[in-house]
Amino acid sequence: MYKLNQKIENLLPYQPLISDFKIRLDANESFIEPDPSILNRIADAVREIKYNRYPDSSAGSACSAFAEFYGVQAKYVTAGNGSDELISIIVSSFLQKGETLLLTAPDFSMYSFYAHLAEVNAAVLNKGETLDITAQEIISAAKGQNARAVIFSTPCNPTSRGFNKSDIIKIVTELSDILVVVDEAYMDFCDTSILEDAHKYDNLIVLKTCSKFGFAAVRLGFAVAGDKITRALRAVKSPYNINTMTNLTGSIIFQNKDFLRAAIKKITAQRIKLSKALKSLSNKDITVFDSCANFVTVKMPGAADIYKGLLSRGIAVRNFGNYLRITAGTDYEHECLLNALKELL
Ligand SMILES: *Cc1c(COP(=O)(O)O)cnc(C)c1O
C-alpha cells in the first residue's frame, strides 16, 4: 500500500470562503474592476499570442512595465505566479532542510505553510495583544534563533501595522548575513517602501503583488533584489512559471499608470472611510487599529461570534483570535457592514 509521507498526509487544500456571500470583505481584494479600455487591450494581446510556442522565461514584458511603474531597474525584478509562488521558491531554495526561518505572528499564513513543506524550522516571534513589534525584537530573535532567513509583511496582513523605512534598513543592515524577505503586498496603500533601494542590499528581497489593487485573478507577483539574489531566484524558479497571457496582461496593467494610481487612491480613501466609520461606533470594547493597508483590523471581545453573525447576514470578513480583518469596500458595502455590526454588538 502506498503511504503519503508524514508532512503531507494530513494536509487539506486551501479553502477560501466559497458560499455566495452578498458582501465580500474577507480576502483583501479590490472592489474596482478594470476599465473596458484595459480589458480590450488584454483581449487584443491574447488574440495575437503564438500559442504553439513556450513563453518568455524571464517574463520580460511584465517585469519591464512593473520596473518602470515603481522606478526600479528591470534587471533586479523576477516575476512569480503570484507572490505566493515566490514565497514558496524562496523558502524552499534559500533555506535548507532543518535551517531556521524566523516568522512573526500573526502574519501571512503561507510563510509557515511553505516552511513546513520545505522541512524548514519555523521559529515564531509572537506579537503582543497590541499587535506591535519592533525592529530590535526581530533582530534579536533572528540572532538568538540562529535564523538563516526572516520573512514578514509590512504593512502586515492581518494586523495592518507597518514598519518605517528606517526600521527595515536597521533590520537588513544588522542582519547582514541573514536573508531578509520584506513582503510589501500592501505597500501601495502606504508610503514607507524600501523597494527602490532593494538592490543595494545583498541580503534583501522585497515582494510585491498585483492582487490587492485590482488584479488578483491574474496571479502575478514580483521579487525585487540585488544581482546575487536575483540570479539565484531566476535559476531556481521553474523556467516557464509565467505564461504568455500573464506576461502580456502584466505589462498592460503597469502601462495603465493613471488607472492604477487612481485605483490605489480610491481604495486608500475607502480604507480611511471604513476606519472612521468603525471608530464612530464608539463602542468602548472595540479597538480600531490605525491601518496603512487596504483593510482595517479591529479588536473586540466575542470577535468569533460577531464574525459568524456577519456571515449569517451575507457579509464575509476575516476572523483571527479576538480580531476582525475587514477589507475596504464600496460605500454601500460599508453601510451594510456597519448596520449589521450595530445589530450584533
Ligand atoms: C495577498 C498576500 C500575498 C499573496 O499575493 P499573491 O500575489 O496573490 O500570491 C502575499 N503576501 C501577503 C502579506 C498577502 O496578504
The ligand as an SDF file (V2000), in Angstrom:
LIG
                    3D

 15 15  0  0  0  0  0  0  0  0999 V2000
   -2.2700   38.5350   -0.5000 C   0  0  0  0  0  0  0  0  0  0  0  0
   -0.9070   38.3980    0.0220 C   0  0  0  0  0  0  0  0  0  0  0  0
    0.0840   37.7650   -0.7060 C   0  0  0  0  0  0  0  0  0  0  0  0
   -0.2340   36.9100   -1.9000 C   0  0  0  0  0  0  0  0  0  0  0  0
   -0.2220   37.5640   -3.0320 O   0  0  0  0  0  0  0  0  0  0  0  0
   -0.4640   36.7930   -4.4030 P   0  0  0  0  0  0  0  0  0  0  0  0
    0.3760   37.5980   -5.3330 O   0  0  0  0  0  0  0  0  0  0  0  0
   -1.9260   36.8910   -4.6540 O   0  0  0  0  0  0  0  0  0  0  0  0
    0.0170   35.3860   -4.2720 O   0  0  0  0  0  0  0  0  0  0  0  0
    1.3830   37.7610   -0.2230 C   0  0  0  0  0  0  0  0  0  0  0  0
    1.6640   38.3220    0.9550 N   0  0  0  0  0  0  0  0  0  0  0  0
    0.7280   38.9070    1.7150 C   0  0  0  0  0  0  0  0  0  0  0  0
    1.1030   39.5040    3.0140 C   0  0  0  0  0  0  0  0  0  0  0  0
   -0.6000   38.9470    1.2820 C   0  0  0  0  0  0  0  0  0  0  0  0
   -1.5370   39.4720    2.0600 O   0  0  0  0  0  0  0  0  0  0  0  0
  1  2  1  0
  2  3  1  0
  2 14  2  0
  3  4  1  0
  3 10  2  0
  4  5  1  0
  5  6  1  0
  6  7  2  0
  6  8  1  0
  6  9  1  0
 10 11  1  0
 11 12  2  0
 12 13  1  0
 12 14  1  0
 14 15  1  0
M  END
$$$$
